[in-house]
Amino acid sequence: MITITPFKALRPEAQHAKTVASRPYDVLNSKEAKVEAQGNPNSFLHITKSEIDLPETTDIHSQEVYDKAKENLGAFISRNILFRESKPCYYIYKLTMNGVSQAGLVCGSSVDDYDNGLIKKHEFTRPEKELDRITHIKTTGAQTGNVFLAYKSVPEIDAVINKWISEKNCQYDFVADDGVQHSIWIVNDDDTISLITGLFKTLVPASYIADGHHRAASAAKVRVSMGDQSTENSDYFLTTLFPSDQLHIMDYNRVVKDTNGLSAEELMKKIGTAFTVEKVSEAFRPESAHTFGLYFEKQWYKLTAKKGSFDEKDPIGVLDVSILQDQLLDPVLGIKDQRTDKRIDFVGGIRGLGELEKRVDSGEMTLAISLYPVSIQQLFDVADSGEVMPPKSTWFEPKLRDGLLTHLID
């Protein structure tokens, strides 16, 4: 069973919540972050993407960037934009997008649970991304990125959270520029805090990382690196736990820089060995498993995996992200490891198929591939088996905003 704890969040004064809240650091590049934060000195991007306040030539992984993040965090506190909660609390974070809501519990999750496999993973992590977050946490003394966890729904927990939402006033409630509503309640009643802690301890055998593998791995490695100087706060990391029946996974698509030296004719011939290839008249978003969209030379194609090209009984092999890797990315395009190969990049489904076309038509990339989303049950099955999916297999929407609730490790 899993262990969670309340914590003293560093959070904005209510009147600053909307201007502070920023999109997660890892869904924006530096240029996009600079544009988004322009004219808003309260944007938390000044902390999570602090290179926006330095010359454009600055190496985004230089110590100068992390020192700037620490400086900016201190400035937010001294300007009374952010303050620290006076007592440990839980927080309920409700996201509403297109009229559909999901409510999760913001808490500290145990690093021991992560190390012991009670917080289950379904992806490997990339060393350079881990190092980035490790350095950011150690320099700022703060876990600014929230790890999105899922758990198999428990009616008793639903009842407590729904009761609190219905009976209490929320602390923050605003609609962000993308139309997503963010509402947060503070759970500061000692009896309710004890009840919630006990329910998770007795009724939830495991949680699953939905989004934030690098943030979780970094938090665990920071504690190790602290050695004898580790604190009770560093024994936990910032998470939001959502019941699985409220979650929605979107497609997570791919763009590739080149054809691995193949001519257009050679490329399509090789793809045709494992897939049925059909030209389509418009952008193709797969509507069923084992079909893919391919955008190449301003033309969309529908690819359908041929029978026998994958094992339907293999929980990993049956995934579309695995079929794509095993039958196209590796044998045709020569991409052996999506985690480390610089020729491939990933585009969340929330950006739409237009983003795939844009990146190819601009000449930045040569081809794009759209996928059918993984299901939450497939995620659980893979994690429970102890296996991992290919990287960037799942894209969850809506996403939690950075800056509303930060966990300090001092």
Number of C-alpha atoms within 10 A of each C-alpha: 14 21 22 22 20 22 25 20 24 20 21 25 16 14 10 17 22 21 17 26 22 23 19 19 18 12 11 14 10 17 12 12 22 18 10 15 19 11 9 12 13 23 24 27 29 25 28 28 24 24 26 23 16 13 8 11 7 13 12 17 16 12 13 15 23 25 17 22 25 23 16 22 22 15 13 21 15 11 11 12 19 26 16 18 13 10 10 17 21 24 24 23 25 20 22 16 16 9 8 10 15 17 22 22 23 30 27 26 25 23 23 15 19 23 13 10 16 20 25 26 27 26 24 16 20 14 13 12 15 19 17 17 24 22 18 24 23 19 17 21 16 21 26 26 26 27 24 24 25 26 20 18 15 15 11 12 18 14 11 14 20 12 11 16 20 9 8 11 13 18 14 19 18 13 14 15 8 8 11 20 18 24 19 23 21 18 23 14 11 11 10 16 17 12 14 21 18 15 17 20 15 11 16 18 14 21 28 25 23 26 21 19 21 23 25 28 23 26 26 21 15 20 23 14 13 12 9 8 10 15 13 9 17 25 19 29 32 28 28 20 24 26 20 20 13 13 17 16 19 19 23 24 27 20 24 22 18 14 19 14 10 13 10 11 8 13 16 15 14 16 19 17 14 21 22 14 19 14 13 13 9 10 19 21 19 18 11 11 15 21 22 25 25 25 23 19 12 10 14 21 20 22 23 19 23 14 11 8 15 20 13 12 8 10 16 22 18 17 26 22 26 19 20 21 21 18 19 20 22 14 14 19 21 15 20 13 14 19 17 14 11 11 16 19 16 17 22 22 23 14 11 15 20 10 16 25 22 13 18 21 16 9 10 13 21 19 25 26 25 27 26 23 24 20 16 17 11 15 25 22 15 20 21 17 12 12 14 17 21 19 19 22 24 26 21 19 16 22 17 22 20 21 28 26 28 23 26 21 22 11
